[in-house]
């Protein structure tokens, strides 16, 4: 059993992130934390304008999915979910 799990700039590039979260969740001690920190598209007009370029760049470089929303994968884990956006909403914790 572990006290915490951190996915640091890795969640958007995992082939099956939901399975990774479920596996990590099984090893957490009760009351401990699972933290996901990664990048995403900004909200609003900037995000919509940048989406084609960011998607193209991601496919050519890191092979990540900037539209992946990990908080959707946490449903069903009996978890309290808190989201904090940083850097104008382009990163989340």
Backbone as CSV, one residue per row, in Angstrom:
resi,resn,N_x,N_y,N_z,CA_x,CA_y,CA_z,C_x,C_y,C_z
1,UNK,0.842,-1.173,0.000,0.000,0.000,0.000,0.892,1.243,0.000
2,UNK,0.412,2.284,-0.673,1.176,3.528,-0.788,0.347,4.707,-0.295
3,UNK,1.054,5.805,0.041,0.388,7.012,0.534,-0.086,7.921,-0.581
4,UNK,0.538,7.839,-1.750,0.139,8.721,-2.835,0.625,8.229,-4.183
5,UNK,-0.073,8.676,-5.217,0.288,8.361,-6.598,0.258,9.664,-7.382
6,UNK,1.287,9.905,-8.190,1.370,11.110,-8.995,1.582,10.746,-10.459
7,UNK,0.672,11.198,-11.305,0.850,11.112,-12.748,1.287,12.507,-13.190
8,UNK,2.566,12.681,-13.463,3.106,13.995,-13.795,3.421,14.066,-15.287
9,UNK,2.581,14.776,-16.021,2.731,14.952,-17.469,2.849,13.615,-18.195
10,UNK,2.071,12.664,-17.747,2.094,11.342,-18.377,0.703,10.860,-18.762
11,UNK,-0.322,11.415,-18.156,-1.679,10.905,-18.351,-2.145,11.003,-19.800
12,UNK,-1.807,12.085,-20.461,-2.289,12.290,-21.834,-1.569,11.418,-22.857
13,UNK,-0.493,10.750,-22.464,0.231,9.911,-23.416,0.084,8.416,-23.132
14,UNK,-0.646,8.062,-22.091,-0.844,6.642,-21.769,-1.828,6.016,-22.746
15,UNK,-1.554,4.793,-23.190,-2.501,4.138,-24.097,-3.830,3.801,-23.429
16,UNK,-3.830,3.449,-22.136,-5.062,3.125,-21.423,-5.013,3.757,-20.033
17,UNK,-5.231,5.073,-19.969,-5.094,5.763,-18.683,-6.114,5.334,-17.639
18,UNK,-7.306,4.978,-18.054,-8.328,4.529,-17.097,-7.846,3.289,-16.353
19,UNK,-7.236,2.347,-17.062,-6.707,1.136,-16.420,-5.572,1.484,-15.453
20,UNK,-4.745,2.463,-15.816,-3.651,2.887,-14.937,-4.193,3.497,-13.650
21,UNK,-5.226,4.330,-13.767,-5.832,4.945,-12.589,-6.463,3.873,-11.704
22,UNK,-7.170,2.949,-12.293,-7.802,1.889,-11.505,-6.759,1.049,-10.772
23,UNK,-5.657,0.730,-11.448,-4.594,-0.061,-10.812,-3.943,0.722,-9.673
24,UNK,-3.662,2.003,-9.902,-3.057,2.829,-8.856,-3.992,2.970,-7.671
25,UNK,-5.279,3.131,-7.941,-6.276,3.331,-6.886,-6.302,2.138,-5.924
26,UNK,-6.095,0.942,-6.453,-6.124,-0.273,-5.631,-4.993,-0.293,-4.598
27,UNK,-3.887,0.400,-4.894,-2.730,0.373,-4.003,-2.694,1.532,-3.011
28,UNK,-3.627,2.459,-3.113,-3.652,3.601,-2.200,-4.242,3.221,-0.843
29,UNK,-3.606,3.713,0.202,-4.184,3.563,1.533,-5.426,4.437,1.613
30,UNK,-6.398,4.073,2.418,-7.604,4.898,2.566,-7.255,6.333,2.983
31,UNK,-7.907,7.291,2.372,-7.700,8.690,2.700,-6.485,9.319,2.044
32,UNK,-5.787,8.614,1.211,-4.586,9.141,0.557,-4.953,9.732,-0.790
33,UNK,-3.942,10.230,-1.529,-4.226,11.018,-2.736,-3.655,10.423,-4.010
34,UNK,-4.430,10.589,-5.064,-3.996,10.310,-6.421,-4.040,11.660,-7.142
35,UNK,-2.906,12.096,-7.661,-2.798,13.414,-8.285,-2.427,13.243,-9.752
36,UNK,-3.167,13.936,-10.611,-2.875,13.936,-12.040,-2.560,15.368,-12.437
37,UNK,-1.377,15.563,-13.001,-0.956,16.888,-13.456,-0.567,16.747,-14.930
38,UNK,-1.194,17.554,-15.780,-0.927,17.434,-17.210,-1.387,18.698,-17.915
39,UNK,-1.179,18.750,-19.208,-1.584,19.901,-20.000,-2.891,19.655,-20.731
40,UNK,-3.549,20.745,-21.086,-4.786,20.654,-21.852,-4.951,21.937,-22.652
41,UNK,-5.905,21.942,-23.529,-6.205,23.149,-24.293,-6.874,24.181,-23.399
42,UNK,-6.568,25.428,-23.644,-7.225,26.507,-22.905,-8.697,26.552,-23.287
43,UNK,-9.498,27.138,-22.424,-10.919,27.316,-22.729,-11.111,28.512,-23.652
44,UNK,-12.302,28.591,-24.183,-12.691,29.760,-24.952,-12.125,29.802,-26.356
45,UNK,-12.093,30.996,-26.898,-11.689,31.197,-28.285,-10.246,30.782,-28.526
46,UNK,-9.367,31.050,-27.562,-7.956,30.666,-27.736,-7.815,29.159,-27.905
47,UNK,-8.495,28.405,-27.070,-8.439,26.951,-27.167,-9.000,26.440,-28.479
48,UNK,-10.110,27.032,-28.926,-10.711,26.598,-30.193,-9.800,26.927,-31.377
49,UNK,-9.164,28.076,-31.342,-8.273,28.457,-32.436,-6.998,27.614,-32.459
50,UNK,-6.509,27.248,-31.286,-5.258,26.490,-31.200,-5.451,24.982,-31.361
51,UNK,-6.679,24.499,-31.226,-6.926,23.049,-31.244,-6.315,22.336,-32.458
52,UNK,-6.510,22.791,-33.691,-5.920,22.060,-34.824,-4.394,22.005,-34.759
53,UNK,-3.772,23.114,-34.389,-2.319,23.157,-34.326,-1.787,22.288,-33.194
54,UNK,-2.412,22.373,-32.013,-1.974,21.587,-30.861,-2.176,20.102,-31.123
55,UNK,-3.283,19.730,-31.737,-3.522,18.321,-32.066,-2.476,17.804,-33.045
56,UNK,-2.175,18.575,-34.056,-1.161,18.182,-35.040,0.197,18.030,-34.365
57,UNK,0.571,19.020,-33.546,1.863,18.989,-32.863,1.958,17.800,-31.913
58,UNK,0.903,17.519,-31.192,0.904,16.387,-30.265,1.094,15.067,-30.997
59,UNK,0.441,14.918,-32.125,0.577,13.680,-32.901,1.978,13.521,-33.471
60,UNK,2.639,14.625,-33.780,3.983,14.573,-34.370,5.091,14.457,-33.329
61,UNK,4.814,14.818,-32.087,5.879,14.840,-31.089,5.629,13.848,-29.961
62,UNK,4.757,14.189,-29.032,4.589,13.370,-27.829,3.531,12.287,-27.954
63,UNK,2.790,12.312,-29.019,1.732,11.328,-29.255,0.674,11.342,-28.153
64,UNK,0.471,12.499,-27.555,-0.517,12.637,-26.498,-1.858,13.100,-27.022
65,UNK,-2.819,13.121,-26.134,-4.169,13.560,-26.459,-4.510,14.769,-25.598
66,UNK,-4.386,15.996,-26.146,-4.647,17.189,-25.349,-6.126,17.364,-24.991
67,UNK,-6.999,16.547,-25.555,-8.419,16.634,-25.236,-8.839,15.619,-24.168
68,UNK,-7.902,14.853,-23.659,-8.215,13.857,-22.636,-8.579,14.572,-21.333
69,UNK,-9.635,14.113,-20.690,-10.128,14.727,-19.449,-10.117,13.678,-18.342
70,UNK,-9.057,13.616,-17.554,-8.934,12.540,-16.573,-10.004,12.535,-15.497
71,UNK,-10.599,13.689,-15.210,-11.630,13.702,-14.171,-12.807,12.833,-14.568
72,UNK,-13.009,12.617,-15.870,-14.072,11.698,-16.307,-13.723,10.255,-15.974
73,UNK,-12.421,9.937,-15.939,-11.984,8.580,-15.622,-12.048,8.283,-14.124
74,UNK,-12.228,9.296,-13.308,-12.258,9.093,-11.860,-13.651,8.759,-11.340
75,UNK,-14.664,8.897,-12.185,-16.022,8.537,-11.769,-16.081,7.053,-11.450
76,UNK,-16.759,6.727,-10.407,-16.902,5.333,-10.023,-15.817,4.851,-9.078
77,UNK,-14.854,5.705,-8.738,-13.795,5.289,-7.819,-14.059,5.745,-6.390
78,UNK,-15.222,6.286,-6.134,-15.569,6.787,-4.810,-14.522,7.797,-4.341
79,UNK,-14.217,8.750,-5.227,-13.165,9.727,-4.964,-13.733,11.134,-4.894
80,UNK,-13.135,11.951,-4.049,-13.428,13.374,-4.028,-12.507,14.011,-5.068
81,UNK,-13.088,14.630,-6.076,-12.302,15.193,-7.172,-12.223,16.704,-7.030
82,UNK,-11.003,17.215,-7.027,-10.752,18.651,-7.013,-9.897,18.974,-8.225
83,UNK,-10.226,20.046,-8.919,-9.477,20.431,-10.118,-8.982,21.859,-9.946
84,UNK,-7.709,22.047,-10.229,-7.117,23.378,-10.190,-6.441,23.634,-11.535
85,UNK,-6.838,24.696,-12.193,-6.215,25.080,-13.449,-5.111,26.089,-13.199
86,UNK,-4.024,25.975,-13.935,-2.913,26.915,-13.822,-2.469,27.354,-15.216
87,UNK,-1.702,28.422,-15.266,-1.160,28.926,-16.521,-2.252,29.185,-17.547
88,UNK,-3.226,30.000,-17.157,-4.350,30.369,-18.030,-5.176,29.174,-18.477
89,UNK,-5.233,28.142,-17.642,-6.049,26.975,-17.945,-5.419,25.978,-18.880
90,UNK,-4.125,26.111,-19.162,-3.477,25.168,-20.073,-2.860,23.976,-19.351
91,UNK,-2.838,24.019,-18.032,-2.393,22.889,-17.217,-3.413,22.691,-16.106
92,UNK,-3.493,21.481,-15.622,-4.406,21.184,-14.529,-3.721,20.291,-13.516
93,UNK,-4.214,20.380,-12.296,-3.763,19.504,-11.223,-5.021,18.938,-10.583
